[in-house]
Amino acid sequence: MKKLKGRHVMLSVFMFGAVVVVGFPLYYIVVNTFKTQRETVANPLGLPTSLYLGNYIDVFESVPLVQVFSNTLYVTVLAIVLQLLVGSMAAYSMIMRHTLLNRVLGVVLLIAFVVPAQSTLIPLYRVFVGFKLVDNLNGLVILYAAGSVFCYFIIQGYMKTLPYEIIEAARIDGASASQIYWRVVLPLIRPILVTVGVFQTMWVWNDFVFPTVFISSPDKQTIVLQIYAAVGEFATNWPAFMTLTVIALIPMVVFFVFAQRHIVSGLVSGSVKG
């Protein structure tokens, strides 16, 4: 009993330390958005002496937040829909038909999954130039749609836990492959679709590499590029940088809080066969 209690204490200490490590950068950023530049430099870790809202007012007046949020939302929504649709269709096809071609394609997808995206930026850029998709939000959507490979592997593992008898019953009733996918499989894999969708949404929303390389026009920037605009060559507008960071984080924090229950249920459901 004492040993078990000691383990609980050690776990609590470890978790508290993890919370401090993770929460300290967030505290630092949020606190300094309510300070003037002079107060931030003088006392960056302390609480503000007064609630200064000038940083938020300046950001809302000088930054086209509606435009950058619209761009980011457009890219994120379309990319996630494509990822989930393509990933789930691929997983369904691979599981339903155990052919040599599908096994070869599975190996190809595995190789593509382990190749870092950064190593393919130059050839991707040249291809996108040819198709006039550089400096184009739809080009970003297509780039992020490559995340379907990750969705495919996660969804495939979940699909293997589904009771195959339900699919066989649908086949006996005369349902086609597409009807089984839309009416039987999709409702059954909804928990893992939500789970994967949440993680991929946070990736697309916060991604910096693809927008930096493929977007150059100010009116097509995403929120991450707008944050980076506060970093100058010789000086950085730290209040604007941190204020924009907080504004960009708010939608993701709200989204994650509301989706957390679905993430847990999806992971738990996928761990139990039956």
Phi and psi in degrees as GROMACS dihedral restraints (atoms count N, CA, C in turn):
[ dihedral_restraints ]
;  ai    aj    ak    al  type     phi  dphi    fc
    3     4     5     6     1   -64.8    20    10
    4     5     6     7     1   -37.5    20    10
    6     7     8     9     1   -63.7    20    10
    7     8     9    10     1   -41.8    20    10
    9    10    11    12     1   -65.1    20    10
   10    11    12    13     1   -40.3    20    10
   12    13    14    15     1   -65.0    20    10
   13    14    15    16     1   -39.1    20    10
   15    16    17    18     1   -63.2    20    10
   16    17    18    19     1   -37.4    20    10
   18    19    20    21     1   -65.4    20    10
   19    20    21    22     1   -39.4    20    10
   21    22    23    24     1   -64.1    20    10
   22    23    24    25     1   -39.4    20    10
   24    25    26    27     1   -64.9    20    10
   25    26    27    28     1   -45.4    20    10
   27    28    29    30     1   -62.2    20    10
   28    29    30    31     1   -40.7    20    10
   30    31    32    33     1   -64.4    20    10
   31    32    33    34     1   -40.1    20    10
   33    34    35    36     1   -64.6    20    10
   34    35    36    37     1   -41.5    20    10
   36    37    38    39     1   -63.3    20    10
   37    38    39    40     1   -43.9    20    10
   39    40    41    42     1   -62.6    20    10
   40    41    42    43     1   -44.1    20    10
   42    43    44    45     1   -66.2    20    10
   43    44    45    46     1   -37.4    20    10
   45    46    47    48     1   -63.7    20    10
   46    47    48    49     1   -43.2    20    10
   48    49    50    51     1   -62.4    20    10
   49    50    51    52     1   -39.0    20    10
   51    52    53    54     1   -64.7    20    10
   52    53    54    55     1   -39.8    20    10
   54    55    56    57     1   -63.8    20    10
   55    56    57    58     1   -40.9    20    10
   57    58    59    60     1   -63.3    20    10
   58    59    60    61     1   -45.4    20    10
   60    61    62    63     1   -62.8    20    10
   61    62    63    64     1   -43.1    20    10
   63    64    65    66     1   -75.9    20    10
   64    65    66    67     1   -38.3    20    10
   66    67    68    69     1   -82.2    20    10
   67    68    69    70     1   -21.1    20    10
   69    70    71    72     1   -61.7    20    10
   70    71    72    73     1   -46.5    20    10
   72    73    74    75     1   -60.4    20    10
   73    74    75    76     1   -37.5    20    10
   75    76    77    78     1   -65.7    20    10
   76    77    78    79     1   -42.3    20    10
   78    79    80    81     1   -59.5    20    10
   79    80    81    82     1   -45.3    20    10
   81    82    83    84     1   -59.8    20    10
   82    83    84    85     1   -44.3    20    10
   84    85    86    87     1   -69.0    20    10
   85    86    87    88     1   -48.6    20    10
   87    88    89    90     1   -64.5    20    10
   88    89    90    91     1   -44.3    20    10
   90    91    92    93     1   -61.8    20    10
   91    92    93    94     1   -40.8    20    10
   93    94    95    96     1   -77.7    20    10
   94    95    96    97     1    -9.9    20    10
   96    97    98    99     1   -73.9    20    10
   97    98    99   100     1   -16.2    20    10
   99   100   101   102     1  -103.5    20    10
  100   101   102   103     1    21.7    20    10
  102   103   104   105     1  -123.4    20    10
  103   104   105   106     1   157.8    20    10
  105   106   107   108     1   -76.6    20    10
  106   107   108   109     1   167.5    20    10
  108   109   110   111     1   -60.1    20    10
  109   110   111   112     1   -40.8    20    10
  111   112   113   114     1   -66.1    20    10
  112   113   114   115     1   -43.0    20    10
  114   115   116   117     1   -68.5    20    10
  115   116   117   118     1   -34.6    20    10
  117   118   119   120     1   -62.9    20    10
  118   119   120   121     1   -43.1    20    10
  120   121   122   123     1   -68.9    20    10
  121   122   123   124     1   -38.9    20    10
  123   124   125   126     1   -72.9    20    10
  124   125   126   127     1   -39.7    20    10
  126   127   128   129     1  -145.4    20    10
  127   128   129   130     1    76.4    20    10
  129   130   131   132     1   -69.1    20    10
  130   131   132   133     1   -24.0    20    10
  132   133   134   135     1   -97.4    20    10
  133   134   135   136     1   -15.8    20    10
  135   136   137   138     1   -81.3    20    10
  136   137   138   139     1   164.8    20    10
  138   139   140   141     1   -72.8    20    10
  139   140   141   142     1   151.4    20    10
  141   142   143   144     1   -66.9    20    10
  142   143   144   145     1   143.7    20    10
  144   145   146   147     1   -69.9    20    10
  145   146   147   148     1   -26.8    20    10
  147   148   149   150     1  -149.1    20    10
  148   149   150   151     1   159.0    20    10
  150   151   152   153     1   -79.5    20    10
  151   152   153   154     1    96.7    20    10
  153   154   155   156     1   -95.0    20    10
  154   155   156   157     1   118.5    20    10
  156   157   158   159     1  -105.0    20    10
  157   158   159   160     1     8.1    20    10
  159   160   161   162     1   -61.6    20    10
  160   161   162   163     1   -33.7    20    10
  162   163   164   165     1   -63.6    20    10
  163   164   165   166     1   -42.8    20    10
  165   166   167   168     1   -68.4    20    10
  166   167   168   169     1   -39.5    20    10
  168   169   170   171     1   -62.9    20    10
  169   170   171   172     1   -44.0    20    10
  171   172   173   174     1   -63.0    20    10
  172   173   174   175     1   -40.8    20    10
  174   175   176   177     1   -65.7    20    10
  175   176   177   178     1   -45.2    20    10
  177   178   179   180     1   -66.1    20    10
  178   179   180   181     1   -28.3    20    10
  180   181   182   183     1   -83.7    20    10
  181   182   183   184     1   -30.2    20    10
  183   184   185   186     1  -104.4    20    10
  184   185   186   187     1   -17.6    20    10
  186   187   188   189     1  -110.6    20    10
  187   188   189   190     1   132.5    20    10
  189   190   191   192     1   -76.0    20    10
  190   191   192   193     1    72.2    20    10
  192   193   194   195     1   -62.0    20    10
  193   194   195   196     1   -38.7    20    10
  195   196   197   198     1   -61.1    20    10
  196   197   198   199     1   -42.5    20    10
  198   199   200   201     1   -66.2    20    10
  199   200   201   202     1   -48.3    20    10
  201   202   203   204     1   -69.6    20    10
  202   203   204   205     1   -35.0    20    10
  204   205   206   207     1   -68.8    20    10
  205   206   207   208     1   -37.5    20    10
  207   208   209   210     1   -63.9    20    10
  208   209   210   211     1   -44.0    20    10
  210   211   212   213     1   -61.2    20    10
  211   212   213   214     1   -46.1    20    10
  213   214   215   216     1   -64.9    20    10
  214   215   216   217     1   -41.7    20    10
  216   217   218   219     1   -66.1    20    10
  217   218   219   220     1   -41.3    20    10
  219   220   221   222     1   -59.9    20    10
  220   221   222   223     1   -49.8    20    10
  222   223   224   225     1   -64.4    20    10
  223   224   225   226     1   -43.7    20    10
  225   226   227   228     1   -64.9    20    10
  226   227   228   229     1   -48.5    20    10
  228   229   230   231     1   -63.1    20    10
  229   230   231   232     1   -50.5    20    10
  231   232   233   234     1   -62.7    20    10
  232   233   234   235     1   -41.9    20    10
  234   235   236   237     1   -64.8    20    10
  235   236   237   238     1   -42.1    20    10
  237   238   239   240     1   -67.4    20    10
  238   239   240   241     1   -40.6    20    10
  240   241   242   243     1   -60.8    20    10
  241   242   243   244     1   -45.4    20    10
  243   244   245   246     1   -64.4    20    10
  244   245   246   247     1   -42.6    20    10
  246   247   248   249     1   -60.4    20    10
  247   248   249   250     1   -48.0    20    10
  249   250   251   252     1   -67.9    20    10
  250   251   252   253     1   -39.7    20    10
  252   253   254   255     1   -67.1    20    10
  253   254   255   256     1   -51.2    20    10
  255   256   257   258     1   -67.0    20    10
  256   257   258   259     1   -43.3    20    10
  258   259   260   261     1   -62.9    20    10
  259   260   261   262     1   -43.0    20    10
  261   262   263   264     1   -70.8    20    10
  262   263   264   265     1   -37.4    20    10
  264   265   266   267     1   -64.7    20    10
  265   266   267   268     1   -41.7    20    10
  267   268   269   270     1   -64.3    20    10
  268   269   270   271     1   -43.8    20    10
  270   271   272   273     1   -62.7    20    10
  271   272   273   274     1   -42.1    20    10
  273   274   275   276     1   -61.8    20    10
  274   275   276   277     1   -44.1    20    10
  276   277   278   279     1   -65.5    20    10
  277   278   279   280     1   -42.7    20    10
  279   280   281   282     1   -65.1    20    10
  280   281   282   283     1   -37.0    20    10
  282   283   284   285     1   -78.3    20    10
  283   284   285   286     1   -37.3    20    10
  285   286   287   288     1   -75.5    20    10
  286   287   288   289     1   -27.9    20    10
  288   289   290   291     1  -127.8    20    10
  289   290   291   292     1   105.3    20    10
  291   292   293   294     1   -91.2    20    10
  292   293   294   295     1    73.7    20    10
  294   295   296   297     1  -105.5    20    10
  295   296   297   298     1   167.0    20    10
  297   298   299   300     1   -63.1    20    10
  298   299   300   301     1   -40.6    20    10
  300   301   302   303     1   -60.4    20    10
  301   302   303   304     1   -42.2    20    10
  303   304   305   306     1   -65.4    20    10
  304   305   306   307     1   -36.6    20    10
  306   307   308   309     1   -66.8    20    10
  307   308   309   310     1   -39.7    20    10
  309   310   311   312     1   -64.7    20    10
  310   311   312   313     1   -43.5    20    10
  312   313   314   315     1   -63.0    20    10
  313   314   315   316     1   -35.6    20    10
  315   316   317   318     1   -63.3    20    10
  316   317   318   319     1   -39.7    20    10
  318   319   320   321     1   -66.2    20    10
  319   320   321   322     1   -41.6    20    10
  321   322   323   324     1   -61.2    20    10
  322   323   324   325     1   -43.4    20    10
  324   325   326   327     1   -64.5    20    10
  325   326   327   328     1   -36.9    20    10
  327   328   329   330     1   -64.4    20    10
  328   329   330   331     1   -42.1    20    10
  330   331   332   333     1   -64.2    20    10
  331   332   333   334     1   -42.8    20    10
  333   334   335   336     1   -63.5    20    10
  334   335   336   337     1   -32.2    20    10
  336   337   338   339     1   -69.5    20    10
  337   338   339   340     1   -34.9    20    10
  339   340   341   342     1   -87.6    20    10
  340   341   342   343     1    -8.3    20    10
  342   343   344   345     1   -79.9    20    10
  343   344   345   346     1   123.2    20    10
  345   346   347   348     1   -61.2    20    10
  346   347   348   349     1   136.2    20    10
  348   349   350   351     1   -63.4    20    10
  349   350   351   352     1   -31.1    20    10
  351   352   353   354     1   -63.6    20    10
  352   353   354   355     1   -28.6    20    10
  354   355   356   357     1   -73.9    20    10
  355   356   357   358     1   -12.2    20    10
  357   358   359   360     1  -107.9    20    10
  358   359   360   361     1     9.1    20    10
  360   361   362   363     1   -63.2    20    10
  361   362   363   364     1   -43.0    20    10
  363   364   365   366     1   -65.4    20    10
  364   365   366   367     1   -51.1    20    10
  366   367   368   369     1   -63.1    20    10
  367   368   369   370     1   -36.3    20    10
  369   370   371   372     1   -62.1    20    10
  370   371   372   373     1   -42.3    20    10
  372   373   374   375     1   -62.4    20    10
  373   374   375   376     1   -42.7    20    10
  375   376   377   378     1   -65.2    20    10
  376   377   378   379     1   -39.8    20    10
  378   379   380   381     1   -65.3    20    10
  379   380   381   382     1   -43.0    20    10
  381   382   383   384     1   -68.7    20    10
  382   383   384   385     1   -30.6    20    10
  384   385   386   387     1   -62.6    20    10
  385   386   387   388     1   -42.0    20    10
  387   388   389   390     1   -63.3    20    10
  388   389   390   391     1   -33.4    20    10
  390   391   392   393     1   -95.0    20    10
  391   392   393   394     1     7.6    20    10
  393   394   395   396     1    56.3    20    10
  394   395   396   397     1    42.7    20    10
  396   397   398   399     1  -109.4    20    10
  397   398   399   400     1     2.6    20    10
  399   400   401   402     1   -78.7    20    10
  400   401   402   403     1   143.0    20    10
  402   403   404   405     1    58.8    20    10
  403   404   405   406     1    43.1    20    10
  405   406   407   408     1  -140.9    20    10
  406   407   408   409     1   129.0    20    10
  408   409   410   411     1   -64.6    20    10
  409   410   411   412     1   -33.2    20    10
  411   412   413   414     1   -66.8    20    10
  412   413   414   415     1   -31.5    20    10
  414   415   416   417     1   -62.6    20    10
  415   416   417   418     1   -40.4    20    10
  417   418   419   420     1   -62.2    20    10
  418   419   420   421     1   -40.4    20    10
  420   421   422   423     1   -59.8    20    10
  421   422   423   424     1   -43.7    20    10
  423   424   425   426     1   -64.2    20    10
  424   425   426   427     1   -40.7    20    10
  426   427   428   429     1   -60.5    20    10
  427   428   429   430     1   -46.9    20    10
  429   430   431   432     1   -70.3    20    10
  430   431   432   433     1   -23.9    20    10
  432   433   434   435     1   -62.2    20    10
  433   434   435   436     1   -19.4    20    10
  435   436   437   438     1   -63.1    20    10
  436   437   438   439     1   -17.9    20    10
  438   439   440   441     1   -64.8    20    10
  439   440   441   442     1    -4.0    20    10
  441   442   443   444     1   -59.4    20    10
  442   443   444   445     1   -27.3    20    10
  444   445   446   447     1   -62.4    20    10
  445   446   447   448     1   -45.1    20    10
  447   448   449   450     1   -62.4    20    10
  448   449   450   451     1   -45.2    20    10
  450   451   452   453     1   -59.5    20    10
  451   452   453   454     1   -39.8    20    10
  453   454   455   456     1   -59.0    20    10
  454   455   456   457     1   -47.3    20    10
  456   457   458   459     1   -66.2    20    10
  457   458   459   460     1   -41.2    20    10
  459   460   461   462     1   -69.2    20    10
  460   461   462   463     1   -44.9    20    10
  462   463   464   465     1   -68.1    20    10
  463   464   465   466     1   -36.7    20    10
  465   466   467   468     1   -61.2    20    10
  466   467   468   469     1   -43.4    20    10
  468   469   470   471     1   -61.0    20    10
  469   470   471   472     1   -36.6    20    10
  471   472   473   474     1   -71.7    20    10
  472   473   474   475     1   -41.2    20    10
  474   475   476   477     1   -60.7    20    10
  475   476   477   478     1   -30.9    20    10
  477   478   479   480     1   -65.4    20    10
  478   479   480   481     1   -17.8    20    10
  480   481   482   483     1   -88.3    20    10
  481   482   483   484     1    -7.0    20    10
  483   484   485   486     1   -72.2    20    10
  484   485   486   487     1   145.1    20    10
  486   487   488   489     1   -68.2    20    10
  487   488   489   490     1   115.5    20    10
  489   490   491   492     1   -66.5    20    10
  490   491   492   493     1   -21.1    20    10
  492   493   494   495     1   -61.5    20    10
  493   494   495   496     1   -32.0    20    10
  495   496   497   498     1   -65.9    20    10
  496   497   498   499     1   -41.4    20    10
  498   499   500   501     1   -68.1    20    10
  499   500   501   502     1   -40.7    20    10
  501   502   503   504     1   -63.2    20    10
  502   503   504   505     1   -39.1    20    10
  504   505   506   507     1   -63.3    20    10
  505   506   507   508     1   -39.7    20    10
  507   508   509   510     1   -65.0    20    10
  508   509   510   511     1   -38.2    20    10
  510   511   512   513     1   -64.8    20    10
  511   512   513   514     1   -42.0    20    10
  513   514   515   516     1   -63.1    20    10
  514   515   516   517     1   -34.4    20    10
  516   517   518   519     1   -75.8    20    10
  517   518   519   520     1    -2.6    20    10
  519   520   521   522     1    96.5    20    10
  520   521   522   523     1    11.5    20    10
  522   523   524   525     1   -73.7    20    10
  523   524   525   526     1   140.4    20    10
  525   526   527   528     1   -80.0    20    10
  526   527   528   529     1   173.4    20    10
  528   529   530   531     1   -62.1    20    10
  529   530   531   532     1   -41.8    20    10
  531   532   533   534     1   -67.8    20    10
  532   533   534   535     1   -37.7    20    10
  534   535   536   537     1   -66.3    20    10
  535   536   537   538     1   -39.1    20    10
  537   538   539   540     1   -63.5    20    10
  538   539   540   541     1   -40.9    20    10
  540   541   542   543     1   -62.9    20    10
  541   542   543   544     1   -50.2    20    10
  543   544   545   546     1   -75.6    20    10
  544   545   546   547     1   -37.4    20    10
  546   547   548   549     1   -98.6    20    10
  547   548   549   550     1   -21.5    20    10
  549   550   551   552     1  -114.1    20    10
  550   551   552   553     1   -55.4    20    10
  552   553   554   555     1   -70.7    20    10
  553   554   555   556     1   -49.1    20    10
  555   556   557   558     1   -56.8    20    10
  556   557   558   559     1   -47.7    20    10
  558   559   560   561     1   -61.0    20    10
  559   560   561   562     1   -32.5    20    10
  561   562   563   564     1   -74.4    20    10
  562   563   564   565     1   -29.4    20    10
  564   565   566   567     1   -98.9    20    10
  565   566   567   568     1    13.7    20    10
  567   568   569   570     1   -55.6    20    10
  568   569   570   571     1   -42.1    20    10
  570   571   572   573     1   -57.8    20    10
  571   572   573   574     1   -43.5    20    10
  573   574   575   576     1   -75.0    20    10
  574   575   576   577     1   -28.8    20    10
  576   577   578   579     1   -62.5    20    10
  577   578   579   580     1   -42.5    20    10
  579   580   581   582     1   -65.6    20    10
  580   581   582   583     1   -43.1    20    10
  582   583   584   585     1   -61.6    20    10
  583   584   585   586     1   -51.2    20    10
  585   586   587   588     1   -64.2    20    10
  586   587   588   589     1   -39.2    20    10
  588   589   590   591     1   -60.9    20    10
  589   590   591   592     1   -37.4    20    10
  591   592   593   594     1   -65.3    20    10
  592   593   594   595     1   -48.6    20    10
  594   595   596   597     1   -64.6    20    10
  595   596   597   598     1   -41.2    20    10
  597   598   599   600     1   -69.8    20    10
  598   599   600   601     1   -32.7    20    10
  600   601   602   603     1   -62.7    20    10
  601   602   603   604     1   -43.7    20    10
  603   604   605   606     1   -65.5    20    10
  604   605   606   607     1   -33.7    20    10
  606   607   608   609     1   -67.5    20    10
  607   608   609   610     1   -50.3    20    10
  609   610   611   612     1   -64.9    20    10
  610   611   612   613     1   -43.8    20    10
  612   613   614   615     1   -62.1    20    10
  613   614   615   616     1   -39.8    20    10
  615   616   617   618     1   -97.7    20    10
  616   617   618   619     1     1.4    20    10
  618   619   620   621     1   -67.7    20    10
  619   620   621   622     1   141.4    20    10
  621   622   623   624     1  -114.4    20    10
  622   623   624   625     1   -30.7    20    10
  624   625   626   627     1   -67.5    20    10
  625   626   627   628     1   -56.2    20    10
  627   628   629   630     1   -62.3    20    10
  628   629   630   631     1   -46.6    20    10
  630   631   632   633     1   -61.5    20    10
  631   632   633   634     1   -36.5    20    10
  633   634   635   636     1   -64.0    20    10
  634   635   636   637     1   -40.2    20    10
  636   637   638   639     1   -80.7    20    10
  637   638   639   640     1   -39.0    20    10
  639   640   641   642     1  -104.4    20    10
  640   641   642   643     1    -8.0    20    10
  642   643   644   645     1  -119.4    20    10
  643   644   645   646     1   131.4    20    10
  645   646   647   648     1  -128.3    20    10
  646   647   648   649     1   -26.8    20    10
  648   649   650   651     1   -73.6    20    10
  649   650   651   652     1   136.0    20    10
  651   652   653   654     1   -60.7    20    10
  652   653   654   655     1   -33.7    20    10
  654   655   656   657     1   -78.3    20    10
  655   656   657   658     1    -2.9    20    10
  657   658   659   660     1  -116.1    20    10
  658   659   660   661     1    11.1    20    10
  660   661   662   663     1   -72.0    20    10
  661   662   663   664     1   148.5    20    10
  663   664   665   666     1   -91.7    20    10
  664   665   666   667     1   174.3    20    10
  666   667   668   669     1   -64.2    20    10
  667   668   669   670     1   -33.7    20    10
  669   670   671   672     1   -66.4    20    10
  670   671   672   673     1   -40.1    20    10
  672   673   674   675     1   -65.6    20    10
  673   674   675   676     1   -35.2    20    10
  675   676   677   678     1   -67.2    20    10
  676   677   678   679     1   -35.2    20    10
  678   679   680   681     1   -64.6    20    10
  679   680   681   682     1   -44.0    20    10
  681   682   683   684     1   -65.8    20    10
  682   683   684   685     1   -23.8    20    10
  684   685   686   687     1   -63.0    20    10
  685   686   687   688     1   -20.7    20    10
  687   688   689   690     1   -75.6    20    10
  688   689   690   691     1   -11.5    20    10
  690   691   692   693     1   -91.7    20    10
  691   692   693   694     1   109.4    20    10
  693   694   695   696     1   -90.9    20    10
  694   695   696   697     1   174.6    20    10
  696   697   698   699     1   -70.4    20    10
  697   698   699   700     1   -37.7    20    10
  699   700   701   702     1  -114.7    20    10
  700   701   702   703     1   -14.7    20    10
  702   703   704   705     1  -152.7    20    10
  703   704   705   706     1   155.2    20    10
  705   706   707   708     1  -123.5    20    10
  706   707   708   709     1   131.0    20    10
  708   709   710   711     1   -81.7    20    10
  709   710   711   712     1    85.2    20    10
  711   712   713   714     1   -62.1    20    10
  712   713   714   715     1   -42.7    20    10
  714   715   716   717     1   -58.7    20    10
  715   716   717   718     1   -43.8    20    10
  717   718   719   720     1   -66.1    20    10
  718   719   720   721     1   -40.3    20    10
  720   721   722   723     1   -60.4    20    10
  721   722   723   724     1   -49.1    20    10
  723   724   725   726     1   -72.7    20    10
  724   725   726   727     1   -34.4    20    10
  726   727   728   729     1   -66.3    20    10
  727   728   729   730     1   -44.2    20    10
  729   730   731   732     1   -63.5    20    10
  730   731   732   733     1   -36.0    20    10
  732   733   734   735     1   -62.2    20    10
  733   734   735   736     1   -44.5    20    10
  735   736   737   738     1   -63.7    20    10
  736   737   738   739     1   -43.8    20    10
  738   739   740   741     1   -62.2    20    10
  739   740   741   742     1   -38.6    20    10
  741   742   743   744     1   -70.8    20    10
  742   743   744   745     1   -29.5    20    10
  744   745   746   747     1   -77.8    20    10
  745   746   747   748     1   -27.7    20    10
  747   748   749   750     1   -56.0    20    10
  748   749   750   751     1   -50.4    20    10
  750   751   752   753     1   -59.2    20    10
  751   752   753   754     1   -38.9    20    10
  753   754   755   756     1   -70.0    20    10
  754   755   756   757     1   -37.0    20    10
  756   757   758   759     1   -64.6    20    10
  757   758   759   760     1   -46.5    20    10
  759   760   761   762     1   -61.7    20    10
  760   761   762   763     1   -45.4    20    10
  762   763   764   765     1   -59.8    20    10
  763   764   765   766     1   -44.8    20    10
  765   766   767   768     1   -67.9    20    10
  766   767   768   769     1   -38.5    20    10
  768   769   770   771     1   -62.0    20    10
  769   770   771   772     1   -44.5    20    10
  771   772   773   774     1   -73.1    20    10
  772   773   774   775     1   -27.4    20    10
  774   775   776   777     1   -93.2    20    10
  775   776   777   778     1    -5.6    20    10
  777   778   779   780     1   -59.9    20    10
  778   779   780   781     1   -40.8    20    10
  780   781   782   783     1   -61.7    20    10
  781   782   783   784     1   -39.0    20    10
  783   784   785   786     1   -70.8    20    10
  784   785   786   787     1   -33.0    20    10
  786   787   788   789     1   -63.1    20    10
  787   788   789   790     1   -47.8    20    10
  789   790   791   792     1   -63.0    20    10
  790   791   792   793     1   -46.7    20    10
  792   793   794   795     1   -64.0    20    10
  793   794   795   796     1   -36.1    20    10
  795   796   797   798     1   -67.1    20    10
  796   797   798   799     1   -43.7    20    10
  798   799   800   801     1   -67.7    20    10
  799   800   801   802     1   -39.7    20    10
  801   802   803   804     1   -68.4    20    10
  802   803   804   805     1   -42.6    20    10
  804   805   806   807     1   -62.0    20    10
  805   806   807   808     1   -38.2    20    10
  807   808   809   810     1   -73.1    20    10
  808   809   810   811     1   -14.0    20    10
  810   811   812   813     1   -91.4    20    10
  811   812   813   814     1    -6.3    20    10
  813   814   815   816     1  -117.5    20    10
  814   815   816   817     1   124.1    20    10
  816   817   818   819     1   -89.2    20    10
  817   818   819   820     1   138.8    20    10
